[in-house]
């Protein structure tokens, strides 16, 4: 087996993936620079916070709860990522998104893998340094494009960089915790592989193991969804 690759820690663009925007950085910032308008996207999220029932709980997964605004945020972000109308994102797709996160997070907690708040805060501060000091990247057009996009995105929701870092901190904490679980599962897979396994097969086996483990966890998951709240 070739040298093992360490599982990648959450990259910058994962600050959007975390909340459901499934798009590749190159697709957004390089191949089609106007693919997703950051201000329009931010305004849609802001609108969800102003819904009449925005704070009502619509989804409960095990002991984790999600409000109407959080639920609809996922619809907006998934539609943006896929470049499809909002009504083409089903409720079940959103439920599955949250459930997949929760089952892995709860299992990571059960295994004692929770990332400390201080560690998550330090990570957020490091990842958002470019947005506090954008002039350092002015000689790199691609970097600047991403930085400007993100700043417009958060400002359109009324956040400052510091506010948004604070907002993202517990979300990063959750995903960093999940990352630890995935690293542990991957190590278990690696330990059972032979020396001649290629990197491609190694990563395929890891992905397969994580998906199967998640499937088993989902079977034990308690999901309550109230579709009547509009």
C-alpha positions as CSV (number, residue, x, y, z in Angstrom):
1,X,0.0,0.0,0.0
2,X,1.3,3.4,-0.9
3,X,1.9,6.1,1.7
4,X,-1.4,6.9,3.4
5,X,-2.9,10.2,2.9
6,X,-4.2,12.1,5.9
7,X,-7.8,13.0,5.7
8,X,-8.1,16.6,4.7
9,X,-9.1,19.0,7.4
10,X,-11.9,21.3,6.5
11,X,-10.8,23.8,3.9
12,X,-11.9,27.4,3.7
13,X,-14.8,26.8,1.3
14,X,-16.2,24.3,3.8
15,X,-17.5,27.2,5.7
16,X,-20.2,27.2,3.0
17,X,-20.3,23.4,2.7
18,X,-21.0,23.3,6.4
19,X,-24.3,25.1,5.9
20,X,-25.2,23.1,2.8
21,X,-23.7,24.9,-0.2
22,X,-22.4,22.0,-2.2
23,X,-20.4,23.6,-4.9
24,X,-16.8,23.3,-6.0
25,X,-14.6,26.3,-5.4
26,X,-13.3,26.4,-8.9
27,X,-16.9,26.2,-10.3
28,X,-17.9,29.3,-8.3
29,X,-14.8,31.4,-8.4
30,X,-13.0,30.4,-11.6
31,X,-15.0,28.7,-14.3
32,X,-18.1,30.9,-13.8
33,X,-17.5,33.9,-11.6
34,X,-21.2,34.9,-11.7
35,X,-22.5,31.4,-11.1
36,X,-23.8,32.4,-7.6
37,X,-24.4,36.0,-6.6
38,X,-23.2,36.3,-3.0
39,X,-25.5,39.2,-2.1
40,X,-28.6,37.5,-3.5
41,X,-27.7,34.3,-1.7
42,X,-27.1,36.2,1.6
43,X,-30.4,38.0,1.2
44,X,-32.3,34.8,0.8
45,X,-30.9,33.5,4.0
46,X,-31.7,36.7,5.7
47,X,-35.3,36.5,4.5
48,X,-35.6,33.0,6.1
49,X,-34.9,34.6,9.5
50,X,-37.9,36.9,9.0
51,X,-40.4,34.1,8.3
52,X,-43.4,34.2,10.7
53,X,-42.5,30.8,12.1
54,X,-38.7,31.2,11.7
55,X,-38.0,30.1,15.3
56,X,-40.5,27.2,15.5
57,X,-39.0,23.7,15.7
58,X,-39.8,21.7,12.6
59,X,-37.2,18.9,12.8
60,X,-35.8,16.8,15.7
61,X,-33.1,14.2,15.1
62,X,-32.3,12.3,18.2
63,X,-32.0,15.2,20.7
64,X,-30.9,17.8,18.1
65,X,-33.5,20.4,17.0
66,X,-33.8,22.6,13.8
67,X,-35.9,25.6,13.3
68,X,-38.0,26.6,10.3
69,X,-35.3,29.2,9.4
70,X,-32.5,26.6,9.6
71,X,-34.5,24.1,7.6
72,X,-35.2,26.6,4.8
73,X,-31.6,27.8,4.8
74,X,-30.6,24.4,3.7
75,X,-33.2,24.5,0.9
76,X,-31.7,27.9,-0.3
77,X,-28.1,26.6,-0.1
78,X,-28.8,23.3,-1.8
79,X,-30.7,25.0,-4.6
80,X,-27.9,27.5,-5.1
81,X,-25.3,24.7,-5.1
82,X,-27.2,22.7,-7.7
83,X,-28.5,25.8,-9.5
84,X,-32.1,24.6,-9.4
85,X,-35.3,26.3,-8.2
86,X,-36.1,26.1,-4.5
87,X,-39.2,23.9,-5.0
88,X,-37.0,21.2,-6.6
89,X,-35.2,20.7,-3.2
90,X,-37.4,18.2,-1.4
91,X,-38.0,18.2,2.4
92,X,-36.6,14.6,2.5
93,X,-33.3,15.8,1.0
94,X,-33.0,18.4,3.7
95,X,-33.9,15.9,6.4
96,X,-31.3,13.5,5.1
97,X,-28.7,16.2,5.1
98,X,-29.1,17.0,8.7
99,X,-29.5,13.3,9.7
100,X,-26.3,12.3,8.1
101,X,-24.5,15.0,10.1
102,X,-26.1,14.2,13.4
103,X,-25.6,10.4,13.3
104,X,-21.8,10.9,12.7
105,X,-21.6,13.7,15.3
106,X,-23.4,11.7,18.0
107,X,-21.2,8.7,17.3
108,X,-18.1,10.8,17.5
109,X,-19.3,12.1,20.9
110,X,-20.0,8.6,22.1
111,X,-16.4,7.6,21.2
112,X,-15.0,10.6,23.1
113,X,-13.8,12.5,20.0
114,X,-15.4,15.8,20.7
115,X,-13.2,18.8,19.6
116,X,-12.8,21.4,22.3
117,X,-14.4,24.8,21.9
118,X,-10.9,26.4,22.1
119,X,-9.6,24.2,19.3
120,X,-12.6,25.1,17.0
121,X,-12.2,28.8,17.8
122,X,-8.5,28.7,16.9
123,X,-9.3,26.9,13.7
124,X,-12.0,29.5,12.7
125,X,-9.6,32.3,13.4
126,X,-7.0,30.8,11.2
127,X,-9.3,30.0,8.4
128,X,-10.8,33.5,8.4
129,X,-7.5,35.4,8.5
130,X,-7.7,36.3,4.8
131,X,-11.0,38.1,5.3
132,X,-9.5,40.3,8.0
133,X,-6.4,41.1,6.0
134,X,-7.5,40.9,2.3
135,X,-4.8,43.3,1.1
136,X,-2.2,40.6,1.7
137,X,-3.7,38.7,-1.2
138,X,-4.3,41.5,-3.7
139,X,-1.5,40.2,-6.0
140,X,-3.4,36.9,-6.4
141,X,-6.6,37.5,-8.4
142,X,-8.1,34.1,-7.8
143,X,-7.6,34.4,-4.0
144,X,-9.0,37.9,-4.0
145,X,-12.1,36.8,-6.0
146,X,-12.9,34.2,-3.3
147,X,-12.2,36.6,-0.5
148,X,-14.4,39.4,-2.0
149,X,-17.2,36.9,-2.7
150,X,-17.2,35.7,0.9
151,X,-17.1,39.2,2.4
152,X,-20.1,40.2,0.2
153,X,-21.9,37.1,1.3
154,X,-21.6,37.7,5.0
155,X,-22.1,41.5,4.8
156,X,-25.4,40.9,2.9
157,X,-26.7,39.1,6.0
158,X,-25.7,42.0,8.3
159,X,-22.7,40.2,9.8
160,X,-19.2,41.5,10.4
161,X,-16.2,39.1,10.0
162,X,-16.0,38.7,13.8
163,X,-19.8,38.1,14.1
164,X,-19.7,35.4,11.4
165,X,-16.7,33.7,12.9
166,X,-18.6,33.5,16.2
167,X,-21.6,32.1,14.3
168,X,-19.5,29.5,12.5
169,X,-17.5,28.4,15.6
170,X,-20.0,25.7,16.9
171,X,-20.6,24.5,13.4
172,X,-16.9,24.1,12.8
173,X,-16.6,22.3,16.2
174,X,-19.2,19.8,15.0
175,X,-17.6,19.1,11.7
176,X,-14.1,18.9,13.2
177,X,-15.5,16.4,15.6
178,X,-17.0,14.4,12.7
179,X,-13.6,14.6,10.9
180,X,-12.0,12.9,13.9
181,X,-14.5,10.1,13.6
182,X,-13.9,9.7,9.9
183,X,-10.2,9.6,10.5
184,X,-10.7,6.8,13.1
185,X,-12.9,4.8,10.8
186,X,-10.4,5.3,7.9
187,X,-7.5,4.1,10.2
188,X,-9.5,0.9,11.0
189,X,-9.9,0.4,7.2
190,X,-6.3,1.0,6.5
191,X,-5.2,-1.5,9.2
192,X,-7.1,-4.2,7.3
193,X,-5.7,-3.5,3.9
194,X,-2.7,-5.2,2.2
195,X,0.5,-3.5,1.3
196,X,-0.2,-3.5,-2.4
197,X,-3.4,-1.6,-2.3
198,X,-3.4,1.5,-4.4
199,X,-4.2,5.0,-3.0
200,X,-7.4,5.0,-5.2
201,X,-8.6,1.7,-3.7
202,X,-7.6,2.8,-0.2
203,X,-9.8,5.9,-0.5
204,X,-12.6,4.0,-2.1
205,X,-12.6,1.5,0.8
206,X,-12.5,4.4,3.3
207,X,-15.5,6.0,1.7
208,X,-17.4,2.7,1.5
209,X,-16.8,2.0,5.2
210,X,-17.9,5.5,6.3
211,X,-21.1,5.2,4.2
212,X,-21.9,1.8,5.5
213,X,-21.3,2.9,9.1
214,X,-23.5,6.0,8.6
215,X,-26.2,3.7,7.1
216,X,-26.1,1.5,10.2
217,X,-26.3,4.6,12.5
218,X,-29.3,6.0,10.5
219,X,-31.3,2.8,11.2
220,X,-31.2,3.7,14.9
221,X,-32.0,7.4,14.4
222,X,-35.2,8.9,15.7
223,X,-36.5,11.6,13.3
224,X,-39.5,13.8,13.9
225,X,-40.6,16.3,11.2
226,X,-43.5,18.7,11.3
227,X,-44.4,19.6,7.7
228,X,-47.4,21.6,8.8
229,X,-45.3,24.6,9.9
230,X,-45.2,27.1,7.0
